[in-house]
Amino acid sequence: AIITLKRVVLEEMSNLEDPTLERHFKGHKDTVTSVAFNPNMKQLASGSMDSCLMIWHFKPQARAYRFVGHKDAILSVDFSPSGHLVASASRDKTVRLWIPSVKGESTVFKAHTGSVRHVEFASDGQSLLTASDDKTVKVWTVHRQRFQFSL
C-alpha cells in the first residue's frame, strides 16, 4: 500500500506543469509589500511602501482602485472571508477597513503604539487579528469597529 501511494504521488507530481505568468499588475509607486486574493477569485489586493492599497480586478477591462488614507507604508492586507471587506495594516500604527468596490471610504482602527506588521480576518469574518512592533497582538471586533482585547 505504501509503494502504491508513493507511485501515485510521484505520478501526480510529474503531471504538474511549471508555473506560468497569468497576468501582470502594475500601478504602485514603490515596493509591493503584501498581496491577498479575494475569496471570490475576481479581485486581489496589494499593499505597498507608497502607502496605497490597490484592488485589482481579474477582468482585463476593469479598472483598478487605488485607496489612499494611510500616512505610511502598508505592511499587510487581507480580505474578509465574504470578500466584502479588505483590511490593511500600516507603519502609521493603524489598521483600516475598506469596501473593495467603493473608492476611498475606510474605517480606522487605532490601539497600537508601533507599526502594525500583520492583519488577518478570523475564519468567521467577525474578528481581526493584528500584530505590531509594540510587542502586542490585538483582537478587534469587525462589526463594532473597535478594539476587543490584547494577547
N, C-alpha and C positions, 0 to 999 in steps of 0.2 A: 504493500500500500504506500509506503514512503517513497519507493522508487517511482511508482506511477505518479504520485503527487509532484515529485521533483521534475519529472518529464513534462507534465502539464505546465508547470510554472515556467520551465525553460522554453517550451513551445510558445507560451503567451508572451514571454519577454522577447523572443525572436521575431514575433509579429509586430512589435512596437516600431513605429516609424520615428525617424528623427524629428525633433520639434521643428515646426515651420512658423515663420512670422505671419500672423493673421492680419494685423493692422498696426500702423504706426500712428501714435497720438503725439502731436506737438503743439505746445501753446504756453507752457510755463516759461518764466523768465530767469529761473535759477534751478538748482539741483532738485530733482524729484525725490522726496523722502519716504513716501508711503503710497500704497495703492490698495484698492479693495473692489471686488465685484459686487454689484447689486445682486441679491438672490434671484431676481427675475431674469438675470443674464442679458439685460437690454442696456445697461449702463455700467460704467466703472467710475470710481472717484480716485483722485490723486491729490496729494498734498505736497507742498514744496517750500523750499527756503525763501521763495518770493512772497510768502505769507498768504497765498491764494489757494483756495480749494477749487479744483476743476471737476466738473461732471461731464463725462464723455458718453456719447450715445454710439451704439454699435451700428446703427443705420448710417451709412456714409453721408447722406444728405442732411442729417440732423446736426444742428449747431451745438457746440459745447457751451456749458455755462461756466462762467468764472465768478466765484463767490469771494467777495472782499469783506474783511471785518477784523481778522486777526492783526495784531500790531507787530508780530514777529513770526518766525518760521513755523510752519505746520509740521509736526513730527509724526503724527499718526492719524489715520482715517479709518472709519468703519461704517458700514451700512447696518441699519436695524434689520432683524430677520424678515420683517414685512417688506423692506426696501423703500419704505415711505419716509425715512429719516436718514441723514448722514451725520455722524459725529466727527469732529476734528479736534485734535489736541495740539497745543502750541507752546512754544518757548515763551509766549507772553503770559504764561501761568493760567490760561483759561482753556475751557472746553466749550465748543459751540455746537449747537444742533441746527441743522439745515434741512429744509424740504428740497429734495433734489429736482423738483420741477418748477419751483418758484425762485426767480433770481433775486438774491440779495437779502432775504429775510433770515435772521438767525436768533437763537436764544443763547445767552451767555451764562455759563456755569463758572462761578468763582469760589474757590475754597483752598486752592493750593498756594504755597508761598515760593514755589520753584517751577521751573519748566515742566510741562506735562508731556511725558515721553510716550505714553501709550493710552489709547482709549479703546474700549471694546464693549459691545452690547451683550447682555445676557441672552441666552437662547430664547427666552420668552419675550424679549424686547422691552421689558418693564424697567430694567435697571441698566446703568452704565458703570463700568469699572474703569478707574484711571490710576496711572502710576506716575509719580513725579520725582524730580530731583530733590524735593523737600523730604524725601525718605518715607513718604506715605503712599498707601493705596487707599483710594476712596471709592465708596459706592454711592451712586446717585439715583434718585427716583425720576424716571423719564417724564411721566405724565404730570407730576407735581413740579417738575423742573427745579429740583433743589437737591442739595447735599443730604445724604442719609446718614452715613457713618464712615469712620476711618478704620482700617485694619492695622 
